[in-house]
């Protein structure tokens, strides 16, 4: 079962900021708090952008550690 619980509570603010940045990059305006009015396409584009940025960071970290 999926859980929306933050594993590291100290990271909650950083994750929220990351989500806001990703939303801005794909042109979706988020407000603080509830965003249940987003379409599935909008929510998916935010999540997709977040994953894309995480993969890019991981790949850059691997390159720089070699």
C-alpha distances in whole Angstrom, upper triangle without the diagonal:
4,7,10,12,15,15,19,20,23,22,21,24,25,21,22,26,24,22,26,28,25,26,29,30,29,30,28,29,26,27,26,23,22,22,20,24,23,23,20,23,23,20,19,23,22,19,21,23,21,20,24,25,23,24,28,28,26,29,32,31,31,34,36,35,37
4,7,9,12,13,16,17,21,19,18,21,21,18,19,22,20,19,22,24,22,22,26,26,25,27,24,25,23,24,22,20,19,19,18,21,20,20,17,20,20,16,16,19,18,15,17,20,18,17,21,22,20,21,25,25,24,26,29,28,29,32,33,33,35
4,5,9,10,13,14,17,16,14,18,18,15,16,20,19,17,20,23,21,21,25,26,25,27,24,24,21,22,20,18,17,18,17,20,20,21,18,21,21,17,17,20,18,15,18,20,18,17,21,22,20,22,25,24,24,27,29,28,29,32,33,32,35
4,6,9,12,12,15,13,11,14,15,12,13,16,16,14,17,19,18,18,22,23,22,24,21,21,18,18,16,14,14,15,15,18,17,19,17,19,18,15,16,18,16,13,17,18,15,16,20,20,18,21,23,23,23,26,27,27,28,31,32,32,34
4,6,9,9,12,11,10,13,14,12,13,17,16,15,18,20,20,20,24,25,25,26,23,23,20,20,17,15,16,17,18,21,21,22,21,23,22,18,19,21,18,16,19,20,17,18,21,21,19,22,24,23,23,26,28,26,28,31,32,31,34
4,5,6,9,8,7,10,11,9,11,14,14,14,17,18,18,19,22,23,24,25,23,23,19,19,17,15,17,18,19,22,22,23,22,24,22,18,19,21,18,16,19,19,16,16,20,19,17,20,22,20,20,24,25,23,25,29,28,28,31
4,6,9,8,9,13,13,11,14,17,16,16,19,21,21,22,25,26,26,28,26,26,23,23,21,19,20,22,23,26,25,27,25,26,25,21,22,23,20,18,20,21,17,17,21,20,17,20,22,20,19,23,24,22,24,27,27,26,29
4,5,6,7,11,11,10,13,15,15,16,19,20,20,22,24,25,26,28,26,26,23,23,20,19,21,22,24,27,26,28,27,28,26,23,23,24,21,19,22,21,18,18,21,20,17,20,22,19,19,23,23,21,23,27,26,25,29
4,5,5,9,10,10,12,14,15,16,18,20,20,22,24,25,26,28,26,25,21,21,18,17,19,21,23,26,25,28,27,28,26,23,24,25,21,20,23,22,19,20,23,21,19,22,24,22,22,26,26,24,26,29,29,28,32
4,6,7,8,10,11,13,14,16,17,19,20,22,23,25,26,28,26,25,22,21,18,18,21,22,25,27,27,29,28,29,27,24,25,26,22,21,23,23,19,20,23,21,19,22,23,20,21,25,25,23,25,28,27,26,30
4,6,5,6,9,10,10,12,14,15,16,18,20,21,23,24,23,22,19,19,16,17,19,20,23,25,24,26,25,26,24,21,22,22,18,17,20,19,15,17,19,17,15,18,20,17,18,22,21,20,23,25,24,24,28
4,6,5,6,9,10,11,12,14,15,17,18,20,21,23,21,20,16,16,13,13,15,17,19,22,21,24,23,24,22,19,20,21,17,16,19,18,15,17,20,18,16,20,21,19,20,24,24,22,25,28,27,27,31
4,5,5,6,9,10,11,12,14,15,17,18,20,21,19,18,15,14,11,12,15,17,20,22,21,24,24,24,21,19,21,21,17,17,20,18,15,18,20,17,17,20,21,19,21,24,24,23,26,28,27,28,31
4,5,5,6,9,10,10,12,14,15,16,19,20,19,18,15,16,14,15,18,18,21,23,21,24,23,24,21,19,20,19,15,15,18,16,13,15,17,14,13,17,18,15,17,20,20,19,22,24,23,24,28
4,5,5,6,9,10,10,12,14,15,17,18,17,16,14,14,13,13,15,16,18,20,19,21,20,20,18,15,16,16,13,12,14,13,10,12,15,13,12,15,17,15,16,20,20,19,22,24,24,25,28
4,5,5,6,9,10,11,12,14,16,16,14,13,11,11,9,10,12,13,16,18,16,19,19,19,16,14,16,16,12,12,15,14,11,14,16,15,14,18,19,18,20,23,23,22,25,27,27,28,31
4,5,5,6,9,10,11,12,15,15,14,13,11,11,10,12,15,15,18,20,18,20,21,20,17,15,17,16,12,13,16,13,11,14,16,13,14,18,18,16,19,22,21,21,24,26,25,27,30
4,5,5,6,9,10,11,13,14,13,13,12,13,13,15,16,16,18,20,18,20,19,19,16,14,15,14,10,10,12,10,7,11,12,10,10,14,14,13,15,18,18,18,21,23,22,24,27
4,5,5,6,9,10,11,12,11,11,9,11,11,12,13,12,15,16,14,16,15,15,12,10,12,11,7,8,11,9,7,10,12,11,12,15,16,15,17,20,20,21,24,25,25,27,30
4,5,5,6,9,10,10,9,8,7,9,9,11,13,12,15,16,14,16,17,16,13,12,14,12,9,11,13,11,10,14,15,13,14,18,18,18,20,22,22,23,26,27,27,29,32
4,5,5,6,9,10,10,10,10,12,13,15,17,15,18,19,16,18,18,17,14,13,14,12,9,11,13,9,9,13,13,11,13,16,15,15,18,20,19,21,24,24,24,26,29
4,5,5,6,9,9,10,10,13,14,16,17,15,17,18,14,16,15,14,11,11,11,9,6,8,9,6,6,10,10,8,11,14,13,14,17,18,18,20,22,23,24,26,28
4,5,5,6,5,6,7,10,12,14,14,12,14,14,11,13,13,12,9,9,10,8,5,9,10,8,9,12,13,12,14,17,17,18,20,22,22,24,26,27,28,30,32
4,5,5,6,6,8,11,13,16,17,14,17,16,14,16,16,15,11,12,13,11,9,12,13,10,11,15,14,13,16,19,18,19,22,23,23,24,27,28,28,30,33
4,6,8,10,11,15,17,19,20,17,19,19,16,17,17,15,12,13,13,10,8,12,11,8,10,13,12,11,14,16,15,16,19,20,20,22,25,25,25,28,30
4,6,9,11,15,17,19,19,16,18,17,13,14,14,11,9,10,10,7,7,10,10,7,10,13,12,12,15,17,16,18,21,21,22,24,26,27,28,30,32
4,6,10,13,16,18,18,15,17,15,12,13,14,12,9,11,12,9,9,13,13,11,13,16,16,16,19,20,20,21,24,25,25,27,30,30,31,33,35
4,6,10,13,15,14,11,13,12,9,10,12,10,7,9,11,9,8,11,13,11,13,16,16,16,19,21,21,22,25,26,27,28,31,31,32,34,37
4,7,10,12,12,10,12,11,9,12,14,13,9,11,13,12,10,14,15,14,15,18,19,18,21,23,23,24,27,28,28,30,32,33,34,36,38
4,7,9,9,7,10,10,9,12,14,14,10,10,13,12,10,13,15,14,14,18,19,18,20,23,23,24,26,28,28,29,32,33,34,35,38
4,6,7,7,10,11,11,14,16,17,13,13,16,16,13,16,19,17,17,20,22,21,22,26,26,26,28,31,31,31,34,36,36,37,40
4,7,8,11,13,13,17,18,19,16,15,18,18,15,16,20,19,17,21,23,21,22,26,26,26,28,31,30,31,34,35,35,37,40
4,6,9,12,12,16,17,19,16,14,18,18,15,17,20,20,18,21,24,23,23,26,28,27,29,32,32,32,35,37,37,38,41
4,6,8,10,13,15,17,14,12,16,17,15,16,19,20,19,21,24,24,24,27,28,28,30,33,33,34,36,38,38,39,42
4,5,6,10,11,13,11,9,13,14,12,14,17,17,17,19,22,22,22,25,27,27,29,31,32,32,35,37,37,38,41
4,5,8,10,13,11,9,13,15,14,14,18,19,18,21,23,24,24,27,28,29,30,33,34,34,36,38,39,40,43
4,6,9,12,10,10,13,15,14,16,18,19,20,22,24,24,26,28,29,30,32,34,35,36,38,40,41,42,45
4,7,8,6,6,10,11,10,12,15,16,16,19,20,21,23,25,26,27,29,30,32,33,35,36,37,39,41
4,5,5,6,8,10,11,12,14,16,17,19,20,22,23,24,26,28,29,30,32,33,35,36,38,39,41
4,5,5,6,8,10,10,12,14,15,16,18,20,21,22,24,26,27,28,30,31,33,34,36,37,39
4,6,5,6,9,10,10,12,14,15,16,18,20,21,22,24,26,26,28,30,31,33,34,36,38
4,5,5,6,9,10,11,13,14,15,17,19,20,21,23,25,26,27,29,31,32,33,35,37
4,5,5,6,9,10,11,13,14,16,17,19,20,21,23,25,26,27,29,31,32,33,35
4,5,5,6,8,10,10,12,14,15,16,18,20,21,22,24,26,27,28,30,31,33
4,6,5,6,9,10,10,12,14,15,16,18,20,21,22,24,26,27,28,30,32
4,5,5,6,9,10,11,12,14,15,17,19,20,21,23,25,26,27,29,31
4,5,5,6,9,10,11,12,14,15,17,18,20,21,23,24,26,27,29
4,5,5,6,9,10,11,12,14,15,16,18,20,21,23,24,26,28
4,5,5,6,9,10,11,12,14,15,16,18,20,21,23,24,26
4,5,5,6,9,10,11,12,14,15,17,19,20,21,23,25
4,5,5,6,9,10,10,12,14,15,17,18,20,21,23
4,6,5,6,9,10,11,12,14,15,17,18,20,22
4,5,5,6,9,10,11,12,14,15,16,18,20
4,5,5,6,9,10,11,12,14,15,17,19
4,5,5,6,9,10,11,12,14,15,17
4,5,5,6,9,10,11,12,14,16
4,5,5,6,9,10,11,12,15
4,5,5,6,9,10,11,13
4,5,5,6,9,10,11
4,5,5,6,9,10
4,5,5,6,9
4,6,5,7
4,6,6
4,6
4
